[in-house]
Amino acid sequence: MHGPHIETDRLILRPTAAEDFEAWAACMGDPEVNRFLGGPQPRAVAWRNFMTMAGCWSINGFGMFSVIERASGRWIGRLGPWQPEGWPGHEIGWGMARDTWGKGYATEGAAASMDWAFDHLGWSQVIHSIAPTNIASIAVAKKLGSHWQGPGALPAPSTDVVVDLWGQTREQWLARRR
């Protein structure tokens, strides 16, 4: 898969690749990881969503990155730009394997993704659609400098999912990065 290869201090961000699927399926099947992401996915559903992400890269030139831990070479999550049809904005989202929680990987990877989205996709603002009770993801959004923008509405089949939108403009991001 052709696409960006972004390295941070501890992570490699790159497009989805076939070798990521086993770890992806395990992560997407974890009830705790997916508590705020629609619930655990059976392997067949995880495969469809995995292929959707690969298709986003192929057709749109962007999608969520596979997150690889540099020290181990292990796939540990997916994060980055996401905007399905009818989505409430240009999203930078994240979903990380449970054993990586609390290590700052989501914040580190999302920051690199925001830099890339603003610089290479030309986005003028980003959002994060977060369940109001997802305290950990709200903390990540705040660490990124995003602000609560109000309740959001997701398109079908997620119209019943309650989310708040957090976000910021490119100018706010660049001022913070300076």
N, C-alpha and C positions, 0 to 999 in steps of 0.2 A: 504494500500500500504506500503510495506516495503521499507526502504531506509533511507538515512541520515536525521537527524533533526538537523539543525544548528541554533544556536541562536547568534545574535549580540546584541548590546546595545538596538536596537529598533525593530529588525525584527526576525521572525522565517522563515527559509527556509526549505521546505520539498517537497517531490514529490507531484505531482498533485493528488487531491482527489475529489471524486464525489461532495462533498459540495462546491467546488470552482467554479462550472460551471456557475452559475447565474452571479457572479461578472466577471468571465472571458468573458462571452458573452457580457455583458455591455461594458467592456473595449475594446474588439475587435470590437465592433460596433461603437465606438467613432471615427468620422472622423479625429479629431485632433490627437488623440493618434496614429492612424494608417496612418498618412500622409506619413511617410517614411517606412511603413511596408506593403505596397501593397494596402492600402486603407481599409475602413471599411468593416468588414465581416458580412454578414447576419448571423443570428443565426445558421442556418444549417451548414454553412461553419465554423463558430466558434466551433461548436460541433465537426466537423471532425478534426480540428486542435487541439482541447482539447484532443481528443482521441488519436491523433498522439503522443502528448506529454506523455500521460499515457503509451502508447505502447513503447515509447523510454525507459522509466523507467523499464518497464517489460522485454524488450528484451535486451537492451544495458546496463542496470544498471546505466544509467544517462539520464538526460534530463533537461530542464529548471525547476527550482524550482518554486513552488507557493510561493509567498512572502506574509507573514502574518504580519500585524502591531501588535507588541506585546501589545501595550497599549489598542487597541480596539478589537483585535482578528479578524480583517477584512482582507479579501483577497485584496491586493492592486497592484498586478502585477505578472509578471513572468520574471525570469532571470536565467542565469547560463549557463551550458555547453550545446552545441548544435553542432551537426555535421551530417547533412543529407548527403546522398549519393551525391558525386561530389562536396561537399562544399570546399571552398578554404583553409580550415584549421580547427583546433580545436577552436571553437568560444565560447566566453563568451558574451552573448547578454543580452539585457534587453528591457522590455516594461512595463511601469508603468501607472497606472490609473492617469488621468490628475490632479485630486485634490491632488496628492502626489508630483507633480513636484516641484522642487526647494527646497526640504527638505533634499536632500542628500541620499535618500533611494537607488537610483540606484547605486551610488558609494559604499555605505556601503554593499549592498547585492552582488554586483559584486566582491568586494574585498574578501568577505567570499567565494564566488563561485570559485574564482581563487585559493585561498588557498586550497580548497577542490579538485579542478581539478588537481592541481600540486601534492598534497599529496596522493590522493586516486586513481586518474585515471592514474597517471604517465605521464601526458602531459609534453612535454618539451618546448612548447610555446603555446600562445593563440593569437587569433585575435579577432577583433570586426569589422564586416562589416557594414559600416556606409555611408549613403547617404552624398555626399560632402556638401550639404546645411543644414544638420541636426546639427546645431551649438550646441544644448544642449547635444546630444550624443557625439559629438567630445569633449566637455568640460569634460564629464564623463571619456572618454578614457584618456584624458590628466591627470586628477586627479588620475587615476589609474597608471599613469606612462607609458602608452602606447605611441608609436610613429607611425607616418604616415609611411606606408610601400609601398604605391603606390595604383594605381587602382586595383580593383579586379573584378573577373567574377564569377557570381553565376550560378548554373546549372538550367536546365529547371525545372519548367516553368518560372523561374525568369531571363532568359538570357538577357532581355531588361532592367533590373534594374541596375542603375549606382551606384556603391559603391566604396568607398575607404577602404582599409584595414589598420587598426591600430593594433598594437600588441606589444608583448614583449616575451622574453624568460623566462624560469623558473629562470635562474640565475639573470636576471635583476630584476625580481619580488622579489626574496629573498633578494637581495642587498638593494632594496628599503624598504622592510619590516623591515630590521635590523635597 
